[in-house]
Amino acid sequence: MTAEAAWRGIAAESVDDVSAPLAALLRKRSRALLADLLRPYRRGVTWTAAAIVVGALGRLAGPWLIGLAIDNGIPPVLKSGDPVPLLRIASVFGATVLIQAASTRAFVTMTGRIGQSVVLELRRRLFWHMLRLPVAFHESYTSGRVISRQTSDVEAISALFEEGLDALISAALTLVLVGTGMLLLDWRLALVVLSGFIPLTLLSAWFRRESATAYRRIRETNALVIVHFVETFGGLRAVQAFRRERRNEEIFDDLSGDYANASRRAAQLIAVFGPGISLVANVILGVVLCYGGLLVIDGDMKIGVLASFLLYLQGFFDPLQDVSQFYNSFQGAASALEKISGVLEEEPSVAEPVLPAGLATAASGRRVRFESVRFGYRKTVVLPGFDLDIPAGQTVALVGETGAGKTTVARLLARFYDPNAGRVLLDGTDLRDLPDQVLRQEVVLITQESFLFEGTVAENIRLGRPRATGAEVEAAEPAPGPGGPADRAGRPHRGDHRAPALHGRDRRSRAGAAGGPDHRGRLPRRPAPRRRRIRRPARPLGRQPGLIGGLTMSLQVSPRIVGQHGDHDHAWAP
C-alpha cells in the first residue's frame, strides 16, 4: 500500500506529530481541492491577478518618483525657481496613487466575491458528501466532528478570504517586485538587504514547521470540544437521569483547557515570529542607512537614490509584518482545508452500482434471501455464515440475545453496509446492483423512536414527498398503539387511526429540532411503538432516516415490514 493510500481520507486527523512527507501529502491534497474550487472562476482569478500586478507596480513607482523628485525636481526650484519638473513628477505620482487605489479596490472586491462563492460551493459540497457517506462512517465519525467541519472549519476559510488573503497575496508579489527594484536601483545596497534573508529564512522555516503542528492541534481540540458539547446536550435526559452533570462538566473543562493550551501555543509562536522579523528589518535598515550615507558622502550615490532605496526597504519589510499578522488566519484556514479535503476524499463504502439493475413490478411483495453472508464490525464477526430465505408475502420473526445480529440483518437489508462475503438478494437481484433510489422504494426504514425535524408534523410526514397533497398526508398518518393517546376530547379512541399530533393546533405547531423541546420548553409528543402502519396498498411518503448511536431499527420490504420491537426482532405484515 502506498503512503498516499494509507493516509487517504480522515486517517491523518488524529495524528498530532505529522512527519514531513505526510505534511507534504496533506498540502498537496488541500491545494488540489482549492484548485478544483477555483476552476469555475478562472476568468475572475485572472482579472484579480491583473489588479494585483497593477497595484504592486503603482506602489513600486512611488519611491522611485520620490527619489526622482529629490534629485531632478527640487534642484531646478532652488536654482532657477522653475517648478515645472517637480510638478510633472508630482502629477505622475498622483496618477500612480489613483491607479493603485482603483486596482486595490478592484482586487479586494473580486477577492471577496470569488472567496464567498468558493466558500458557498465548499459548504454545499461538504454537506452533500456527508449525506452520501454511509451510516458506518457516521458511527465512527462523531456528529461533533461533522459540525466542526461544516461550521468552524468553513468559517476559518471564509475569514481568510475576508480578512487576510488580499494582504498575503499582495505581500508576496510586493516582495518580488520591490526586491527586483532594489537590485536595479543599487546592487551594493541590495546585497546588504539580501544578507538579511539568512536569518529570515531560518526564522520562517521554524515558524512554518511549528505553527503547522500548533494549528492542526487547535482544529482537533476545537472539534473535541464541539463533540462533547453536542453529545452532552443531545443526550441531556440520560446525563440528568444518571447525575452526570458534574462529570461531564469536568470532561468539558479538560477539553476546553486543551483547546486553550493549543491556542496559547500558537499565540506564543506569533509572539516570537513577528518581533523576530521586526528585529531583522531594523538591523538591516540601520546597516543600509549607514552604508548608503557613506556612499552619498563619498559622492558615489545621489541622496535621492538613497531615499528611494530606504522607502523600498520599508516597503520590502512591511509585507513581512503583514504576513506575520495574518499568518494566524492563514494557518487556521490551511489546517481546516486539510481536514475538509480529507472528509471529501472519503469514498462511500456502499457505492452506487456501475451498471444498475432494475426490478420487475411485484404485486405481492418480494423474496428476500441471504446467501452465506459474512459480516462483522471492525474485528468482531457477527454473522459468520448467515443464510435466510423469506418468500414473498411471508412473515418471519428473528429472535435472539442482544448482539446476536438481529439489527445487523436489518442494516444489511437496508444496505447500510455491504457484507464482507456472500450476497443479500431482493427478488434474485444483489442489493449491490440496485441503485439507491430503487432500493429505497422497496425497503423502507422505520425507527422505533420517532424523530421530528424542524417544521410542522405534516411537513415531517411529507419528508420523502414534499409535494404530497393534504389527502395523502391524512392517509399516511400513523395509528396509535396499545394504550395510545386520547382523542380530541381526551378519551382513548381505539378506532381512530389518525395521528393525534395532527389534530387542531398541533398540525400547525413547530416540531422541535432533532425532536427536542419547542420554544415553550415542551417536548414533542412521541407516538408509542406501534405495529400498525399505512394500510395496503398505500406506502410511506418517505424514508424515515436511521438515527446514529445504536437505536433499534425496523425495515419494511413492501408490502412487508421486518424489524425490532422490545427485546426481540420480528416481522409482521400490515
Rosetta blueprint (number, residue, H / E / L):
1 M L
2 T L
3 A H
4 E H
5 A H
6 A H
7 W L
8 R L
9 G L
10 I L
11 A L
12 A L
13 E L
14 S L
15 V L
16 D L
17 D L
18 V L
19 S L
20 A H
21 P H
22 L H
23 A H
24 A H
25 L H
26 L H
27 R H
28 K H
29 R H
30 S H
31 R H
32 A H
33 L H
34 L H
35 A H
36 D H
37 L H
38 L H
39 R H
40 P H
41 Y H
42 R H
43 R H
44 G H
45 V H
46 T H
47 W H
48 T H
49 A H
50 A H
51 A H
52 I H
53 V H
54 V H
55 G H
56 A H
57 L H
58 G H
59 R H
60 L H
61 A H
62 G H
63 P H
64 W H
65 L H
66 I H
67 G H
68 L H
69 A H
70 I H
71 D H
72 N H
73 G H
74 I H
75 P H
76 P H
77 V H
78 L H
79 K H
80 S H
81 G L
82 D L
83 P L
84 V H
85 P H
86 L H
87 L H
88 R H
89 I H
90 A H
91 S H
92 V H
93 F H
94 G H
95 A H
96 T H
97 V H
98 L H
99 I H
100 Q H
101 A H
102 A H
103 S H
104 T H
105 R H
106 A H
107 F H
108 V H
109 T H
110 M H
111 T H
112 G H
113 R H
114 I H
115 G H
116 Q H
117 S H
118 V H
119 V H
120 L H
121 E H
122 L H
123 R H
124 R H
125 R H
126 L H
127 F H
128 W H
129 H H
130 M H
131 L H
132 R H
133 L L
134 P L
135 V H
136 A H
137 F H
138 H H
139 E H
140 S H
141 Y L
142 T L
143 S H
144 G H
145 R H
146 V H
147 I H
148 S H
149 R H
150 Q H
151 T H
152 S H
153 D H
154 V H
155 E H
156 A H
157 I H
158 S H
159 A H
160 L H
161 F H
162 E H
163 E H
164 G H
165 L H
166 D H
167 A H
168 L H
169 I H
170 S H
171 A H
172 A H
173 L H
174 T H
175 L H
176 V H
177 L H
178 V H
179 G H
180 T H
181 G H
182 M H
183 L H
184 L H
185 L H
186 D L
187 W H
188 R H
189 L H
190 A H
191 L H
192 V H
193 V H
194 L H
195 S H
196 G L
197 F H
198 I H
199 P H
200 L H
201 T H
202 L H
203 L H
204 S H
205 A H
206 W H
207 F H
208 R H
209 R H
210 E H
211 S H
212 A H
213 T H
214 A H
215 Y H
216 R H
217 R H
218 I H
219 R H
220 E H
221 T H
222 N H
223 A H
224 L H
225 V H
226 I H
227 V H
228 H H
229 F H
230 V H
231 E H
232 T H
233 F H
234 G H
235 G L
236 L H
237 R H
238 A H
239 V H
240 Q H
241 A H
242 F L
243 R L
244 R L
245 E H
246 R H
247 R H
248 N H
249 E H
250 E H
251 I H
252 F H
253 D H
254 D H
255 L H
256 S H
257 G H
258 D H
259 Y H
260 A H
261 N H
262 A H
263 S H
264 R H
265 R H
266 A H
267 A H
268 Q H
269 L H
270 I H
271 A H
272 V H
273 F H
274 G H
275 P H
276 G H
277 I H
278 S H
279 L H
280 V H
281 A H
282 N H
283 V H
284 I H
285 L H
286 G H
287 V H
288 V H
289 L H
290 C H
291 Y H
292 G H
293 G H
294 L H
295 L H
296 V H
297 I H
298 D L
299 G L
300 D L
301 M L
302 K L
303 I H
304 G H
305 V H
306 L H
307 A H
308 S H
309 F H
310 L H
311 L H
312 Y H
313 L H
314 Q H
315 G H
316 F H
317 F H
318 D H
319 P H
320 L H
321 Q H
322 D H
323 V H
324 S H
325 Q H
326 F H
327 Y H
328 N H
329 S H
330 F H
331 Q H
332 G H
333 A H
334 A H
335 S H
336 A H
337 L H
338 E H
339 K H
340 I H
341 S H
342 G H
343 V H
344 L H
345 E H
346 E L
347 E L
348 P L
349 S L
350 V L
351 A L
352 E L
353 P L
354 V L
355 L L
356 P L
357 A L
358 G L
359 L L
360 A L
361 T L
362 A L
363 A L
364 S L
365 G L
366 R L
367 R L
368 V E
369 R E
370 F E
371 E E
372 S E
373 V E
374 R E
375 F E
376 G E
377 Y E
378 R L
379 K L
380 T E
381 V E
382 V E
383 L E
384 P E
385 G E
386 F E
387 D E
388 L E
389 D E
390 I E
391 P L
392 A L
393 G L
394 Q L
395 T L
396 V L
397 A L
398 L L
399 V L
400 G L
401 E L
402 T L
403 G L
404 A L
405 G L
406 K H
407 T H
408 T H
409 V H
410 A H
411 R H
412 L H
413 L H
414 A L
415 R L
416 F L
417 Y L
418 D L
419 P L
420 N L
421 A E
422 G E
423 R E
424 V E
425 L E
426 L E
427 D L
428 G L
429 T E
430 D E
431 L H
432 R H
433 D H
434 L L
435 P L
436 D H
437 Q H
438 V H
439 L H
440 R H
441 Q H
442 E H
443 V E
444 V E
445 L E
446 I E
447 T E
448 Q L
449 E L
450 S L
451 F L
452 L L
453 F L
454 E L
455 G E
456 T L
457 V H
458 A H
459 E H
460 N H
461 I H
462 R L
463 L L
464 G L
465 R L
466 P L
467 R L
468 A L
469 T L
470 G H
471 A H
472 E H
473 V H
474 E H
475 A H
476 A H
477 E L
478 P L
479 A L
480 P L
481 G L
482 P L
483 G L
484 G L
485 P L
486 A E
487 D L
488 R L
489 A L
490 G L
491 R L
492 P E
493 H L
494 R L
495 G L
496 D L
497 H L
498 R L
499 A L
500 P H
501 A H
502 L H
503 H L
504 G H
505 R H
506 D H
507 R H
508 R L
509 S L
510 R L
511 A E
512 G L
513 A H
514 A H
515 G H
516 G L
517 P L
518 D L
519 H L
520 R L
521 G L
522 R L
523 L L
524 P L
525 R L
526 R L
527 P L
528 A L
529 P L
530 R L
531 R L
532 R L
533 R L
534 I L
535 R L
536 R L
537 P L
538 A L
539 R L
540 P L
541 L L
542 G L
543 R L
544 Q L
545 P L
546 G L
547 L L
548 I L
549 G L
550 G L
551 L L
552 T L
553 M E
554 S E
555 L E
556 Q E
557 V E
558 S L
559 P L
560 R E
561 I E
562 V E
563 G E
564 Q E
565 H E
566 G L
567 D L
568 H E
569 D E
570 H E
571 A E
572 W E
573 A L
574 P L
